[in-house]
Amino acid sequence: MNPAPSNSAPSNSARVKITVVGAGFVGSTCAHLAALKNLASEIVLIDVLAERAQGLALDLNQSAAIEGFSSRIIGTGDPEDTFDSDLFIVTAGLPRKPGMSRSDLLEVNGRIMCDVAETIRRGSPDAVVIVVTNPLDSMVSLMRAKLGFPARRVIGMAGVLDSARFCWFLAEETGTAVEDIDAMVLGAHGDSMVPMPRYCTINGVSAPDIIPADRMDAMANRTRKGGAEIVGLLKTGSAFYAPASAAVAMAQSILQDGKRMLPCACLLNGEYGFEGLYMGVPAILGEGGVNRIVEVPMTAESRAQMQKTAGEVNNDMQAMRDLGLL
């Protein structure tokens, strides 16, 4: 991950409309960060609990005079308020609860994705869509299938978050400034994700050259379990600050044509040897969404891990077919 670009308002912000779907902790934090960065003149926060969205929007708007942002936040439960949005960040969905199987989660959140896709397709046919809802790779696949949009405009947020977590663990391990660290995590968002130690650098110095292999492996494993670690500490709820930051970083690069290379879930059509599958890979994000998928050399071990993570995504896709979602 590179240092974040400037928070200055883009020149076209007066014409930009962002919708955040889901007014939970992730969604409301996305709306807040997008406003602080002046990414749009209008930010719609929509939730099935309309009054919650309205209350959060009012609270955020009342911070504008203090923070100095010009974005206006609209809280609503009415899908028509989202029409003509340039970009959606979809956070709606339920977290996995004790006793809930992965299939249960696929069905519940899959039906939510179908409803959201219908609203987007009907009212914002030219929008770029960033999906945050879990299980991430499956939900972005379903979203794209239901939208029928070009794949470059339907993207999943995962790799930016996972890479940022890896950066933090490397900073703690080495005692260096986190902004000097770049890291890359590919594959599915879950236990089978693929941290890439060979592409981790500390101000240009290869991290494996100065960190013992066993410590690199330990931090990679901690990265794979990064979300679960936070859930275990919180007891109720899950991470939201870093996921929201990751989604908004992607949105900023797209809306400002930033051309940042960020790892995110993209539809692969031959890249990395996979066909018709959403997985986390490095991509250049700019105007219109994914400008280009970047293929990087991989070790035999990393390729084997990518095959494993692809198998898990395929299993979820079959499960959604069995549920009648696809």
N, C-alpha and C positions, 0 to 999 in steps of 0.2 A: 504494500500500500504506500502510495506517495502522499506527501503532505496535502491537505485539502486546499483547493483553490480559494481565491478571495471570496468573501461574502458579499461583495458589492453587487448591486442589482443589475441584472442583465438589461441590455438596451431595449429588448422587446418584452419586458415583464408586464407592461401595461396591457398587452394583448394576450397574456397567458392565463389559462384556467387549469388548476389542478384539482382533482377530486381524490380524497382519501376515503376508502371504504372501510368502515369499522372504526368506532370511536373508543376502542379500548386503550390500554396503555401504549401499545405500539402505534396505533393510528393517531391518537391525539398528540403523541410526541413527534410523529412525522409532520403533522400540521404545524406544530410549533416551530420545528426546525426549518420547514419550508418558508414560513413567514419571516423568521429571523434572517434568512438569507435573501428575502425579497424575490423569491423565485417566480411569483405570479401576482397579478393584481387581485385575483379571486381564488380562494382556497375553500373548497366545499368539503365539509366533514359530515359524512352520512352514516347513519346507523339505524337499525331496526328500533332502537330505543331513541326516538327522535328528541325527546327532551334532554337526554344526556348529551347528545350532539349539540343541541342548542345551548345548553349551559356551558359546555366546554368552549364553544365558539365565542360566547359572550365574554368569558373569562380571558381568553386569548386576545380578543379585540381590545380589552381594557388594559392589556399590557403594552399595546402599541405605542402609546405616548411615552412610556418609559424606555422601551427598547429601540424605538425609532424606526420601526418597519412600517411600510405602507400597504402591505397585503391586507385584504379584508377576508375574514374567515366567516363562512356561512355554515351553521349547524342545521341539519335537516334530516327528515326521514323520507322525503319525497324524491324518488328517482329522477323526476324531471328536472330537479335543481342541478343535476350533474350533467345535463345535456350540453354538448359543444365543449366538453373538456378536452384539453390538449394532452393531458397525461393523467393516468390513474395509478394510485398506489393501493393495492388490495391487501388489507390486513384482516378482513372479516373471517371469522371461523372460531371453532372451539379448540382449546388445548386438549391434549390427550389426558384423560383422567384415570385414576386407579380403577382397574376392572374393565377399562375400555380397550378392545383389541385394535390393532392397526386397521383392520377391515372396517370396524365401526367408525373410526376417525375418517377413513377414506369416504365412507358413505355420507356422514354428516357434513363434512366440509366440502365434499364434492357437490352436494346438492346446493350448498351456498354459492359455490363457484358458478354453477349453471345459472342461478338467478342473477348473479352479478354480471355475468357475460351477456345475458339478454338485455339488461339495461345499457351496458356499454355499446353493444352492437346496434341497438335501436337509436340511441341518442348521441353517440360520439364515435361514428364509424372511422374517423381518421386518427383516433387517439393512440398513444403508446401506453402499454399496460405493464406495470411492474407488479408481480405477484410475490407476496410475503407469506401467505398462509401455508401452514404445514398440513400434510407432508409435501414439502415444497416442490420437488421435481414432478410429482404426480399432479399437483394442483395446477402448476403452470402448463403442463401438457393438456390437461382437461380444459383449462381456460382457452388455450389456443384452438383446440378442436371445436369448442362451442362458438368462439368468435369468428373463426374463418379468416382472421387477419393474416397478412404476411408475417412470417415467423420473426422477422427483424423487429416487429412492433409488440411482441409478447415475450417478456423476459422474466426470469425468476431471480429473486434476491437471495443469495446464500453465500457465495464465495467471498464477497466483500466483507461480510460479517465474520466468516470463519478465518479469513486471512488476517483481519484486524485482531482477532483473538490470538492467533499465532504470533503476531507482532508484539502484543502485550507480554506474552509469556517469554519471548526472546529478550525483550527489554528488561524484564525482571531478572532473568538469568544472567545477563551480561552487565547490568547496571548502566546501560546506555539510554540515551533519549529515544523514546518510542518513535518520534518523527524521523529518526535516522534509519529506521528499519523498514525494509520491504519484505513481504512474505507472500506466498501464493498457495492457495488450497483449491483443488479441483474436485471433480466428481459430485456425487449426490450429497445433499445436505442431511447428514446423519452419521451413524457410527462407521459407515463405509467410505466417508470422505477421504480424499487423497492429499494430505499435506505434501508439499514439494520442497524438501530441505535444500536441494541443489539450487533453487531459485530464491533462497532467503539470503538477504545481504544486510550488512550493517554499515551504512555510509559507503557502499560499494564493495566492502569486504565480504567475501563469501562466509556465511555463518558457520557452515560445517568445517571451515578451516581453523576456526578459533573456539568452537564448542565441541566437546567430546560427543561421539556418535550416540552413546547411551543417553546423554542428556537431550540431544536433538530428538531421539525417539520418544523420550518421556514427554517432551513438550508437544510433539505431534499427537501422541495419544491423549494428552490433556485437551488439546484443541478439538479432537473428535468428540470428546465428552463435555465440551465447553458449556453447551446449553443445559445439560443434565446437572452439571456442577452448580450452576446458578439456581436451578429449580430446587435442588437439595438444600441449598442455603436459605432460600426464601420461604420454603415450606409450602406456601400457597403462591401461585403465579409463576411467571417465567421472565426471562430477560426482555427488556424493551428499549432501553436507551441505545445500546449498540445496534440492535436490529433497525431501529428507526434511523439512526445516523447512516447506516449502510444504504438503506432504501433511498434516502434523500441525496446521498452522494451520487447514486446512479441517476436520479431524476435531474440533478443539477448538470451533470455531464451531458445528458440528452437535451435538456432545454436550452443550455448555453452552447451547444455544439462543442463541448470541451474536449472531445476526442481522447478521453482518458481510457487507458487499458485496465479494465476491471474484470475480475473473475465473476461470472454470473451464469445462470442456467439458460442456455441457448439451445435451439433445435439444431441438432447435428445432421448434416446430409453428406456423410463421407468423412468429415473431419474426425481425426483420432480413430478412424476405422469403424465408426458407428453411423447408423442410418436411421433417420426418423425418430430420434430419441433426444429428450431434453436432459442435459447434464451440465454441470459447472465447468466452464472453460474460460480462458482469457478472451475478452472481446473488447473491441474499440467501440465505446458508446459515444454517439454524437447525434446530430439532427436526425430525427426519424427512428431512433433506437439503435439497434446493433448495426454498425457500419461494416464491421469485419470481425470474423472469428480468427484468432491467432493460434496457430499450431506451434507448439514448442517441443523440442526433443524430450523424450521420456526414457527413463531406465526401464529395464525389463520388469523390475519389481513394481514400478509405478503403473506400467501398462497392465500388469496382472491385477493391481488394485482397481484400475479403471474398469476392467472386465467384471470384477466382482460388483462394483457399484452399479454398473449397467444392468447386471442381472437383477439387482434389487428394484431398480426402476421398472424393468420389464415385468417383474412380478406384481408390482402395484398397478401397472397398466392393465394386466390381465384381470386383476381383482376388480378394477373399475368396470371392465367389460362385463364381468360376471354380475355386477351390481346394476347393470343397465345404464351406467353413466356415460359410457362411450359407445 
